[in-house]
Amino acid sequence: MQRVLFLTYLLPLAFFTPALAAEEVRVYSGRHYNTDRQIYKKFSDQTGIKVRLIEASGISLVQRLKSEGANTKADVIVLVDAARINNAANAGLFGPIQSDKLVNSVPSRYRDPNQRWFGLTRRVRAIIVNPSIVSPSAVQSYSQLASPSLKGKLCLRKRKNVYNQSLVADQLALNGTSKVKSWLKGVTSNVSQPYFSGDIALIRAVAQGQCGVGVVNHYYLARMRAGVNGKKDEQLANKVKIVMPNPAHVNISAAAVSRYSKNKKNAVKLIEFLASPTGSAGLAGPTYEFPLQGVGGSTYLKGMTKFTPDPVTVSELSRYNKEAIQLMTEAGWK
């Protein structure tokens, strides 16, 4: 049985005044970046509200919320991937949020029409290329991943990866079932390597020439270029070229208030802060994601900042998720 590790953090208490010491908000987060805690601390410094943080995989947190029910201690839930956040909302795990600040801060395409969740950061599903094997000009769109010229040169993550599921859901929303079936047949026929378990391993494989083309979230490549994973990965990341398809599939991380939150007022305050220009940029900057507005200024995002999001909403990505998984399975996406 797989063991799930929950990491709990209580941010320092020294900066709280006695009068505000009882104020708190509890966060279940599927984001796993140490730098996020700096943003939570900034919120605490400004408001006097303690942040209690539990980190685990998104699917584990959703299951925990379901099992805890009305006894949950969670106030705020932070998850990555459109389908996961929307499916949790549809399962009745979140309560509606009434906030003009959030409506003004978060573009409509990145928030729930029923105001059950709001986006915090953006990530693009990009194409990476080893230019010694494939010309970047040959893969300027997702549709070109099915080109017969890529036979044996394409590497992909496993079917269970939520980012690829959302990419296929995105294509369903844009092109319909018939075209996506044909596209998936071409895509899977171009794969010769075993399907990968992570984006970083996939980037390494493309850089080392095991594959000519891969599909990854843009920030994984930026993090490698920045040396986050060490010098060797930095060198490998600089060997590949990145293509931001036009239009591009954009996914998000998002936050919601637990249906059974005991601190709803503080929960809304925290989400308002995280979705604000300051909060969103603070979350996205150190992780090389994109904030809700603009693209940041990191030099490690070179070649990644000029993209046009396609018109598919986050809610649509969730709506097509089940069909996407079914079609991927039928096409032999392992």
C-alpha positions in Angstrom: 0.0 0.0 0.0 1.4 3.4 -0.9 2.2 5.6 2.1 1.0 9.2 2.0 3.2 11.7 3.8 1.4 14.8 5.2 3.7 17.7 6.0 2.4 20.1 8.6 3.8 23.5 9.2 2.9 26.1 11.8 4.3 29.5 10.8 6.3 31.4 13.5 4.2 33.0 16.2 6.6 35.8 17.3 5.1 38.4 15.1 1.5 38.0 16.5 0.2 40.4 19.1 -1.7 38.7 22.1 -5.0 40.3 21.0 -4.8 38.5 17.6 -3.2 35.2 18.7 -6.5 33.2 18.4 -7.0 34.2 14.8 -6.0 31.4 12.4 -6.7 29.7 9.0 -5.9 26.1 8.2 -4.8 25.2 4.7 -4.7 21.9 2.9 -2.4 22.4 -0.1 -1.5 20.2 -3.1 1.3 22.6 -4.0 4.6 21.4 -2.7 6.9 24.4 -2.9 8.7 25.7 0.2 8.6 29.2 -1.2 4.8 29.2 -0.8 5.3 29.5 2.9 7.0 32.9 2.4 3.7 34.2 1.0 1.7 32.7 3.8 4.0 34.4 6.3 3.6 37.7 4.5 -0.2 37.3 4.9 0.3 36.6 8.6 2.5 39.6 9.0 -0.1 41.9 7.5 -3.2 40.5 9.2 -2.1 38.8 12.4 -3.8 35.6 11.2 -1.9 32.4 11.8 -1.6 30.0 8.9 -1.5 26.3 9.6 -0.4 24.4 6.6 -0.8 20.7 5.6 0.8 19.6 2.3 0.2 16.4 0.5 -0.7 15.2 -3.0 -3.9 16.7 -4.4 -5.7 13.4 -4.7 -4.8 12.5 -1.1 -6.2 15.8 0.2 -9.4 15.4 -1.7 -9.9 11.9 -0.2 -9.0 13.3 3.2 -11.7 16.0 2.9 -14.3 13.4 1.9 -13.4 11.1 4.8 -13.4 14.0 7.4 -16.7 15.4 6.3 -18.1 17.9 8.7 -15.3 17.1 11.1 -12.6 18.5 8.9 -10.3 21.2 10.2 -9.5 22.6 6.8 -10.5 26.1 5.9 -8.7 26.6 2.6 -8.0 24.0 0.0 -5.3 24.7 -2.7 -5.1 22.3 -5.6 -3.3 22.1 -9.0 -5.1 21.2 -12.2 -8.5 22.3 -13.4 -10.2 19.0 -13.4 -9.1 18.1 -9.8 -10.3 21.5 -8.4 -13.6 21.4 -10.3 -14.3 17.8 -9.5 -13.8 18.5 -5.8 -16.2 21.4 -6.1 -18.8 19.2 -7.8 -18.4 16.6 -5.0 -19.7 19.3 -2.6 -16.4 19.8 -0.7 -16.4 23.6 -1.1 -18.6 26.4 0.0 -19.5 29.5 -2.2 -17.3 32.6 -1.8 -18.8 36.0 -2.0 -16.0 38.4 -2.7 -15.9 41.4 -5.0 -12.1 41.5 -4.5 -11.8 38.0 -6.0 -14.1 38.7 -8.9 -12.0 41.8 -9.7 -8.6 40.0 -9.3 -9.3 36.7 -11.1 -10.2 36.7 -14.8 -13.5 34.9 -15.4 -11.8 32.1 -17.4 -9.8 31.2 -14.3 -12.6 31.1 -11.7 -15.7 29.0 -11.1 -18.9 30.5 -12.5 -20.5 29.5 -9.2 -17.7 31.1 -7.2 -16.6 27.9 -5.5 -12.9 28.3 -6.4 -10.6 31.0 -7.8 -7.3 30.6 -9.7 -4.0 31.7 -8.2 -1.3 30.9 -10.8 -1.1 29.7 -14.4 1.0 27.1 -16.1 1.3 26.3 -19.9 1.5 22.8 -21.3 4.4 23.4 -23.7 6.3 21.4 -26.3 10.1 20.8 -25.9 12.4 19.9 -28.8 15.9 18.5 -29.2 16.9 20.6 -32.2 19.5 18.1 -33.4 16.7 15.6 -33.9 13.6 17.7 -34.7 13.3 21.2 -36.0 11.2 23.4 -33.6 9.3 24.7 -36.7 7.9 21.2 -37.2 5.9 21.3 -33.9 4.4 24.7 -33.5 1.0 23.3 -32.4 -0.4 20.4 -30.4 -2.0 19.0 -33.6 1.5 18.5 -35.1 2.4 16.1 -32.4 0.4 13.5 -34.5 2.5 14.2 -37.6 4.0 11.0 -39.1 7.3 12.8 -39.3 7.6 12.3 -35.5 7.3 8.5 -35.7 9.5 7.1 -32.9 10.6 10.6 -31.8 7.8 11.6 -29.3 7.9 11.1 -25.6 5.0 11.6 -23.2 4.1 11.3 -19.5 1.8 8.5 -18.4 -2.0 8.6 -19.0 -2.7 9.1 -15.3 -0.9 12.4 -15.3 -3.6 15.1 -14.7 -1.8 17.7 -16.9 -2.0 15.4 -20.0 -5.6 14.6 -19.2 -6.4 18.3 -19.1 -4.5 18.8 -22.4 -6.7 16.2 -24.1 -9.8 17.7 -22.5 -8.7 21.0 -23.9 -8.5 19.6 -27.4 -11.9 18.0 -27.0 -13.4 21.3 -26.1 -11.8 22.9 -29.1 -12.1 20.2 -31.8 -14.7 17.6 -30.7 -14.5 13.8 -30.2 -14.0 12.7 -33.8 -10.9 14.9 -34.4 -9.4 14.1 -31.1 -9.7 10.4 -31.6 -7.8 10.7 -34.9 -5.2 13.0 -33.2 -4.7 10.6 -30.3 -4.2 7.7 -32.7 -1.4 9.7 -34.4 0.1 10.9 -31.2 0.3 7.4 -29.6 1.7 5.9 -32.8 4.6 8.3 -32.6 5.7 7.1 -29.1 8.4 4.4 -29.0 9.9 5.0 -25.5 8.0 3.9 -22.3 5.7 6.6 -20.9 7.4 8.7 -18.3 6.3 9.3 -14.7 7.4 12.9 -14.5 8.2 16.0 -16.6 11.7 16.3 -15.3 12.6 12.8 -16.5 11.0 13.6 -19.8 13.1 16.8 -20.2 16.2 14.8 -19.5 15.3 12.2 -22.1 14.7 14.8 -24.8 18.0 16.6 -23.9 20.0 13.4 -24.1 18.5 12.4 -27.5 16.3 9.6 -26.4 13.4 11.5 -27.8 13.1 14.4 -30.3 10.0 16.0 -28.8 8.1 16.0 -25.5 5.2 17.8 -23.7 5.8 19.3 -20.3 4.6 22.1 -18.1 6.8 25.1 -18.9 8.0 25.8 -15.3 9.7 22.4 -15.0 12.1 23.5 -17.8 12.6 27.0 -16.2 13.4 25.4 -12.8 16.0 23.2 -14.4 17.5 26.1 -16.3 17.7 28.0 -13.0 19.8 25.3 -11.5 17.2 24.2 -8.9 17.9 20.6 -9.5 21.7 20.9 -9.8 24.3 21.8 -12.5 23.8 18.6 -14.6 20.1 19.3 -15.1 20.8 22.9 -15.8 23.1 21.9 -18.6 20.6 19.4 -20.0 17.8 22.0 -19.9 19.8 24.4 -21.9 20.1 21.8 -24.7 16.4 21.8 -25.5 14.2 24.4 -27.2 10.8 25.2 -26.0 7.7 25.9 -28.2 4.7 27.7 -26.7 1.9 26.6 -29.0 -0.3 29.3 -30.4 -2.9 29.2 -29.0 -1.7 27.5 -25.8 -3.4 25.3 -23.3 -3.3 27.0 -19.9 -3.9 25.2 -16.6 -4.0 26.7 -13.1 -3.5 26.2 -9.4 -6.6 27.4 -7.5 -8.0 27.8 -4.0 -11.4 27.2 -2.4 -13.0 27.5 1.0 -13.9 24.2 2.7 -17.6 23.6 3.0 -17.2 23.0 6.7 -14.7 25.7 7.4 -14.7 26.9 11.0 -12.9 30.2 10.0 -14.6 31.2 6.7 -13.9 34.9 7.1 -10.2 34.3 7.5 -10.3 31.8 4.7 -11.7 34.3 2.3 -9.2 36.9 3.4 -6.3 34.5 2.7 -7.6 33.6 -0.8 -8.1 37.2 -1.6 -4.5 37.9 -0.7 -3.2 34.9 -2.7 -5.2 35.9 -5.8 -4.2 39.6 -5.5 -1.4 40.8 -7.9 1.0 40.7 -5.0 0.0 37.2 -3.8 -0.2 35.6 -7.2 3.1 37.0 -8.3 4.6 35.9 -5.0 3.4 32.4 -5.5 4.4 32.2 -9.2 7.7 34.0 -9.2 9.9 31.5 -7.2 8.3 28.5 -9.0 8.5 30.0 -12.5 4.8 29.7 -13.1 2.9 32.7 -14.4 0.8 34.9 -12.2 -2.9 35.6 -13.1 -1.8 38.8 -14.8 1.4 39.2 -16.8 4.3 36.8 -17.1 6.9 37.9 -14.5 10.4 38.9 -15.4 12.6 35.9 -14.7 15.4 35.4 -17.3 14.9 31.7 -16.9 11.5 32.1 -18.6 13.2 33.1 -21.8 11.2 31.9 -24.8 8.2 31.1 -22.7 6.5 34.4 -22.1 4.9 35.0 -25.5 1.8 32.9 -25.7 -1.9 33.4 -26.3 -4.2 31.2 -24.1 -6.8 29.3 -26.1 -10.5 30.1 -25.3 -11.2 27.0 -23.3 -12.3 27.7 -19.7 -11.1 25.8 -16.7 -14.7 24.6 -16.1 -14.7 23.1 -19.6 -11.4 21.2 -18.9 -13.2 19.5 -16.0 -16.3 18.8 -18.0 -14.3 16.8 -20.6 -12.0 15.1 -18.2 -13.7 11.7 -18.1 -14.0 11.5 -21.9 -10.4 12.5 -22.2 -9.3 9.6 -20.0 -11.5 7.2 -21.9 -10.2 8.3 -25.3 -6.6 8.2 -24.1 -7.1 4.6 -22.9 -8.7 3.6 -26.2 -5.8 5.1 -28.1 -3.2 3.1 -26.2 -1.8 6.0 -24.1 -0.3 4.0 -21.3 
